Amino acid sequence: MLSSEKIIPTTCPFCGVGCRLDLHLNGNQISHVTTP
């Protein structure tokens, strides 16, 4: 993780399962998405 990177936990809205996704933000752009 870069020092300027933020991680925002969110839930996928695609289906009813409710998978958790972590959005990695670099500035105001999403750099990549991971699952915990």
Secondary structure as the mmCIF struct_conf table of DSSP 4:
data_model
#
loop_
_struct_conf.conf_type_id
_struct_conf.id
_struct_conf.beg_label_comp_id
_struct_conf.beg_label_asym_id
_struct_conf.beg_label_seq_id
_struct_conf.end_label_comp_id
_struct_conf.end_label_asym_id
_struct_conf.end_label_seq_id
TURN_TY1_P TURN_TY1_P1 SER A 3 SER A 4
STRN STRN1 GLU A 5 THR A 11
BEND BEND1 PHE A 14 VAL A 17
STRN STRN2 ARG A 20 ASN A 26
TURN_TY1_P TURN_TY1_P2 GLY A 27 ASN A 28
STRN STRN3 GLN A 29 THR A 34
#
